[in-house]
Amino acid sequence: MSGVYDVFVTVDSNMQDQQVLEAMQLSFIVLSAVNNKLETLLPLMPAVQSALGSIQPGQVVRITAKSDE
């Protein structure tokens, strides 16, 4: 099915403060790292893949890079 998605992946860490995400039909994965360069975010992808298996609509999952904790 084209144009349909259930999960929104973002690096916008303020999004949760700006919107009422829990009321939406989407799930959100927020990536937190020192920058948004591909080489910085790639190590987070196994955690993203894992979250995709269990995330529920309206849920917000934050995935933080080890160097950013």
N, C-alpha and C positions, 0 to 999 in steps of 0.2 A: 504494500500500500504506500503510495507516494505522498509525502507531505504530512505524515502523521508521526508524532513522537510523544513519548511519555516522560522522558528525562531531559532536563536542561542542565548542561555542564557549563560552569562559568568560573572565572577567576575574580569576579566582582564580590569581594568579601563584605561589602556594605549592602548588597542587595537584600539581605535578610532584614536589615534595619529600615530599608526604604519601602518594602512591600510586605503584604501579609501573605507570605508564601504558602502557609499551611492551608489556606482557604482555596488554593488553586488545585486543579485536576492534575497538574504536573508534579513530578518529583524533581528535586534540585540537588546537584552535586557541586559543592563549592571547593575549588582547588586553592590551597593556601601555600604559597612558596615565596621566596625572596624576589622573584621576578616571573614574568609570564613567557619566558623563552622556551622553545620546544625542548631543548636539552635539559632544562630544569623540570619541566612537567612530565616528560616521558617516564621517569621512575615512579610516578604516581599512578600510572595506568593499570598496574595489577590491582591496586586498591580500588580504582574506579570500576574495573571489571567485576571485582568481588561485590561491590556495593550494588551494581546493576542487578545482581541475582536476588537481592532481598529488599530493595528500596520500595516504599509504598507511596501512593499518590499523596501529595501534600507534605511529604517528609523532606527534610533538608539534611544532607550528609556532608560534613566538612572533612576533607582529606588534606592533611598537613604534611608538607615535606619535612623530613627529619632535621634538616639544617635550619628550618624555620620554627621549630618548636621552642 
